[in-house]
Amino acid sequence: MTSSQQTGRSSVVGSSSQPDYAAVNVPSKPPTEYDHRERRAELLQQVRDLGHPSMIHQGEAAERYGVSQQQISKDLDRIAEYVEENLGARHELTIDAVFQRSIEGLLEEGEYRKAARTAKDYDEWVTDRTDLEEIQEQLEFLKDAHQEQQK
């Protein structure tokens, strides 16, 4: 069970019409029968497990799911958009995956204290990203208001 399933997050992200890929249950059917949501959910989990999106061999993934390599590339772009809506730009997918894998690895090694510190670092990183986005929105608002006054 993923953390999003444990927390009961909705299957759609916020006001976006994009599914919450972390909350999609990957079925126990052949991967060639997955719909795009299931395929992307599994690809997201693979990125997190492997620690970096470039670790996914797109040709092999295309063969696994019975789609083209171009489709896998598009899927990774949609996953990056999903992460961006939740955390920031495409490079945020990498950072998120590394944090998730690091915490998981530390827990597997029984390094609970280090895992807790890494989780705290992750939380601070997410909070900083959110704070920055809020400041950017406020600046845009002020800029728009100033432009309206100039008219």
N, C-alpha and C positions, 0 to 999 in steps of 0.2 A: 504494500500500500504506500502510495506516495504521500509526502507531507501535506500536499494540497487536499488529498482525499481525507487524510486524518483531520484536517482543520475544517473540512466541509465547504471549501470554496466552491463558488458557482462554476458551472462549466463554460460560462462566457465571461470574458475579462471586462470588468467595469462597464463603461458605456459603449465599449467596442462590440462589434458584431463578431469579432474573432474569437474562436473557442479558447478556453484556458487549457492549453495542451498538457500542462502538468496535472490537470484533473481528469483527463480523458483516460478511461480504462482501456488498456491494450488487451484485446480479446485473445482467446486461446484458439484461434483459427489460423490457417496458413497466411503468412504475410502478404501473399499475392492477392488475398481477398480483403485486405484492410481498405477502409475508405481513407480519404486524405487526412482526416482528423486523427485516426488511429495511427497511420503511418508517421505523421508529424509528432505525435505524442511519443512514439517509440524512438524516433530520431532525436528528440529532445533529451530523452533519458540516456541515449547512447552518448550524446555530446557531454552530458553531465558525468556519465560513468567514465568516459575516456579523458575528460578534462579539457578538451579543446575541439571546436568544430572541424578543424582541418584533419583530425584523426579519423574522420569518417571517410572511407574510400567510396566516392560517389558511384563509381562503376559497379562495385560489389553491392552497394545498397540498391541501385537500380535493378540489378538482377534479382536480389532478394524479394523486392516488392513487385516485380513485373512491370516496372515503369522505365521511362528513359532517364538517362543521367541528367538531362536538362530539368526533368521534373524533380529530381532529388535536389538539384541546385535551387529551384524555386521553393521547394519545401523548406530548405535551410534559410532562405530569405524570409519566408513567412514566420518561421520560428524566431528568427532575429527580430522581426517586427513585433512578435508577441513579447519577447524579452524587452524590447525597447519601450513598449507601452507600459511595461511593469517596472523597468529598471533604467532604461536609457538607450544609447545608440548601439549599433551592432557589436562593437567591441565589448559591450556590457555582457553579451552572451558568453564570451570567453571568461571574463572575470567571474560571472556567476557560476559557470561550470567548474572553474578551478576552486573556488571557495567550497562548493558542494562536495567535490571529490576530496578535497583536503580534509574536510570535517569527517566525511565517511571513512577515509583511510585512517585518520587518527582514532576514531572510535573502534575500528576493526583491530587496531594495534593495542587497544586498552589505554590509550593516551587521553583519558577523559578531560583532564585539566587543560591540555593543549587544544583539544577539540572545543572546549568551552570558550577559551580565549579566541580561537579562530572564529567561532560563531559570533562572539561579541564584536570582533573586527568586521565581520560581514554585516552585522546589524548597523554598525557605525557607518560603513561604506554606503549602505542603502539609505540611511538617514541623511547623510551628506548629499547624496544624489537628489533626494526629494527636496531638501532645503534649497539646493541650487536651482532646481526646476521652479520652485515657488518664487524665488528671487527673480528669475528670468521672466516669469509671467507678470510680476509686479512692474518690472522695468518696461515691458511691452505695453502694459496698461498706461503707465505714466507717459510713455512716448506717444501713444495714440491720443491721450488727453491733451498733451502739449501741441500736437499737430492740429487738433480740432480747434484749440484756442488761437492758433496762428491764422486760421482761415477767416 
